[in-house]
Amino acid sequence: MPSPFPGMNPYLEDAFIWREVHNRLIVALANDLGARLRPKYYAAIETRTYLEDESDGVLVGIPDAIVFASTTQGQAATATLATVEIPQPQPQRVQLAEPIAVKERFLEVRTVKTHEVITVIEVLSPKNKRGDGRISYLKKRQAIVESQTHLVEIDLLRAFQPMPVSGVRGVWDYRILVSDAAQRPQAELYGFNLRDRIPSFSLPLKPEDSPLMVDLQPLLHTVYEQGNFDLRVDYTQPVPEPPLSEGDRLWVQQCIASNAGKG
């Protein structure tokens, strides 16, 4: 069943659903680029690992701290002394949350002959946009910007602060940043909103080669259908945080109602 929305599906922004959407979208991008990059380049799926803990508010599968009640017992006063012994505090048994190792994928466009990294493609996750994960990601981002490697940064999440860029005019729900090394410090920013189709963007390669146009929208629709997300999303519930404007909320309801019965 197709997605009810012409552009980004806001229900896919749910933290638990997004992990799989993210992985599937990376694979879909790699497959789409693979045939078109030949014979000079190839798209490699790379993985980084980080730890999630309760401070991020996204820990899954770890039980709450288990606390057993204190069992202190008072000592009876002796008949010969007019004093009462003060009970000593007894330790409580608790359980510490163990961090979970989470793997996250991104893409690198490399040359066939030397395996040189030409372009890095990032699809942002909630971890990239908050807390220590944001700090770590921004360090990697800055290292890329200071190199001769191009960067494509795809942000399909309304939640949390967008990644910093200067000279922005306007506020959008979603953004795609294309940083061509030859044009820095200038970059192209594609801003779009919930009701918009996801714009196509140019993927920079080596200077002697023309950039490739990437159309993300049909890839996301394919991810939605192949992942059977129509069976996994509860459209009777509000969209994930942050809350929508009243106009967007009504528009979402109209899209869902119009899509009902399609299969």
Residue pairs with C-beta under 8 A, 6 or more apart in sequence:
1 225
1 230
1 259
1 262
1 263
2 221
2 224
2 225
2 230
2 259
2 262
3 9
3 220
3 221
3 224
3 225
3 229
3 230
3 259
4 235
4 255
4 256
4 258
4 259
5 194
5 252
5 255
6 195
6 196
6 197
6 255
7 192
7 194
7 195
7 196
7 197
7 198
7 217
8 156
8 173
8 174
8 194
8 198
8 220
9 220
9 224
9 229
9 233
10 158
10 194
10 239
10 240
10 244
10 252
11 17
11 229
11 233
11 235
11 239
11 240
12 18
12 21
12 156
12 224
12 229
12 233
13 156
13 157
13 158
13 159
13 239
13 240
14 233
14 240
15 58
15 126
15 240
16 60
17 229
17 232
17 233
18 125
18 126
18 157
19 125
20 227
21 223
21 227
21 229
22 104
22 105
22 123
22 125
23 105
24 223
24 226
24 227
25 123
25 219
25 220
25 223
26 45
26 105
26 106
26 107
26 123
27 45
27 105
28 219
28 220
28 222
28 223
29 43
29 107
29 121
29 123
29 214
29 216
29 219
30 43
30 44
30 45
30 107
32 214
32 219
33 43
33 107
33 109
33 203
33 212
33 214
34 42
34 43
36 212
37 43
37 109
37 212
39 112
40 111
40 112
40 209
41 109
41 110
41 111
41 112
41 118
41 205
42 109
42 110
42 112
43 107
43 108
43 109
43 110
44 107
44 108
44 109
44 110
45 105
45 106
45 107
46 105
46 106
46 107
46 108
47 103
47 104
47 105
47 106
48 103
48 104
48 106
49 101
49 102
49 103
49 104
50 101
50 102
50 104
50 127
50 133
50 136
51 99
51 100
51 101
51 102
52 58
52 59
52 60
52 99
52 100
52 102
52 127
53 59
53 97
53 99
53 100
54 62
54 97
55 131
56 127
56 130
56 131
56 132
56 133
58 126
58 127
59 97
59 100
60 100
61 100
62 97
62 98
62 100
63 95
65 94
65 95
65 96
65 97
66 93
66 94
66 95
67 92
67 93
67 94
68 92
68 93
69 92
70 89
70 90
70 92
71 90
72 87
72 88
72 89
72 90
73 87
74 84
74 85
74 87
75 84
75 85
75 87
77 83
77 84
77 85
102 127
104 125
104 127
106 120
106 121
106 122
106 123
107 120
107 121
107 122
108 117
108 119
108 120
108 121
109 117
109 118
109 119
109 120
109 121
109 203
109 205
110 116
110 117
110 118
111 118
111 206
117 149
118 149
118 150
118 204
118 205
118 206
119 149
119 150
119 151
119 152
119 203
119 204
119 205
120 144
120 149
120 150
120 151
120 152
121 152
121 154
121 203
122 128
122 137
122 141
122 151
122 152
122 153
122 154
123 154
123 156
124 137
124 153
124 154
124 155
124 156
124 157
124 163
125 157
126 157
126 159
126 160
127 133
127 137
128 134
128 137
129 137
129 155
129 157
129 159
129 160
129 161
129 162
129 163
130 160
134 160
138 163
138 164
141 151
141 153
141 163
144 151
144 179
145 151
145 179
145 184
147 181
148 181
149 181
150 178
150 179
150 180
150 181
150 203
150 204
150 205
151 177
151 178
151 179
152 176
152 177
152 178
152 179
152 201
152 203
153 163
153 175
153 176
153 177
153 179
154 176
154 216
155 162
155 163
155 174
155 175
155 176
155 177
156 174
156 198
156 220
157 174
158 173
158 174
158 194
158 242
159 240
159 241
159 242
162 175
163 175
163 177
165 177
165 187
165 189
168 189
168 191
170 191
172 191
172 192
172 193
173 192
173 193
173 194
174 191
174 192
174 193
174 194
174 198
175 189
175 190
175 191
175 192
176 189
176 190
176 192
176 198
176 199
176 201
176 216
177 187
177 188
177 189
177 190
178 187
178 188
178 189
178 190
178 201
178 202
178 203
178 204
179 187
179 188
180 187
180 188
180 204
180 211
181 204
182 204
182 207
188 201
188 202
190 199
190 201
192 198
192 199
194 244
194 248
194 251
194 252
195 248
195 251
197 217
198 216
198 217
198 220
200 213
200 214
200 215
200 216
200 217
201 213
201 214
201 216
202 211
202 212
202 213
202 214
203 211
203 212
203 213
203 214
204 211
205 211
205 212
223 229
224 230
235 256
238 249
239 249
239 252
243 249
244 252
